[in-house]
Structure formats: C-alpha cells, structure tokens
Amino acid sequence: MALVLPLACGLLLVLIEAGLVARDQIMVVHAAREAARVAAVDPAPAAAVAAARSSGGLDDMTVELRGRAGVGSRVTATVRYREPGRIPVLGILTSHLVLEASATMRVEGDDP
C-alpha cells in the first residue's frame, strides 16, 4: 500500500490536470466562436473582444481578428490563452502551453 498510494495519487493529479487543460481548450474554442459571431455583425473590434472575454471564465486571453472586407466576406477570430497550470507540481509542466482556436464566419448586415 505504501508503494502504490503515491503512484495512484500522482496518476490522479495527472488526470485532473489533463481535464483542466481539456476544459480550457473547449472554453477557448467557444470564445473564438463568440468573437467571430459578434465580429460578423458588428464592425467594432472591441465588441468581438468583449464577447470572447464574457463567453467563459478565462481572463488573460488574446483575440485577433482578420478579414471583414464587407458584407459577404469572411472574418476570422483567433483566440490564444496561456494555460496557468493550476496543480502545484504538475502545473510546471503545463504552464508553457498556449491554447489556440480559430473560427471563421461570413459578415452579415449593412456596412456603414
């Protein structure tokens, strides 16, 4: 028991950290979709950034927008998030990860 318990606890911590990274990746994908959706109907870049930040619980994400030449063109939102590494020992291994997702949508509505 004394030999197996530390290994079992270590494996449990690895699984928890992997789950947290997977959850953050899903949140980054959702934020990219929200930013692209708002950028498709609102030409102000600040609106897309605000939509991405309000879509989930991730604080320090960067949002980059490309495109938006006019109605019918495409706009792409790319969201990047640096994984903080929440579990003390294993966080050192995942703290260098940068999660990224992109979403592309067609621009709608009237351009001013």
Residue pairs with C-beta under 8 A, 6 or more apart in sequence:
13 87
13 89
13 90
14 90
16 87
17 85
17 86
17 87
17 90
17 91
17 93
17 94
20 86
20 87
21 83
21 94
21 97
21 99
24 58
24 81
24 83
24 99
25 99
25 101
27 55
27 56
27 57
27 58
27 81
28 58
28 61
28 79
28 80
28 81
28 99
28 100
28 101
29 101
29 103
30 55
30 56
31 52
31 53
31 55
31 56
31 58
31 61
31 63
31 79
31 81
31 101
32 52
32 77
32 78
32 79
32 101
32 102
32 103
33 77
33 103
34 51
34 52
34 54
34 55
35 48
35 49
35 51
35 52
35 55
35 63
35 65
35 77
35 79
35 103
36 48
36 75
36 76
36 77
36 103
36 104
36 105
37 51
37 103
37 105
38 47
38 48
38 50
38 51
39 45
39 47
39 48
39 65
39 68
39 75
39 77
39 105
39 107
40 75
40 105
40 106
40 107
40 108
41 107
41 108
41 109
42 48
43 68
43 111
43 112
45 65
48 63
48 65
48 77
49 63
52 61
52 63
52 77
52 79
53 59
53 61
53 63
58 81
60 81
60 82
61 79
61 80
61 81
62 79
62 80
62 81
63 77
63 78
63 79
64 77
64 78
64 79
64 80
65 75
65 76
65 77
65 78
66 75
66 76
66 78
67 73
67 74
67 75
67 76
67 104
67 107
68 75
68 107
69 107
70 107
70 111
71 107
71 108
71 109
71 110
71 111
72 106
72 107
73 106
73 107
74 104
74 105
74 106
74 107
75 104
75 105
75 106
75 107
76 102
76 103
76 104
77 102
77 103
77 104
78 100
78 101
78 102
79 100
79 101
79 102
80 98
80 99
80 100
81 98
81 99
81 100
82 95
82 97
82 98
82 99
83 94
83 95
83 96
83 97
83 98
83 99
84 91
84 95
85 91
85 92
85 93
85 94
85 95
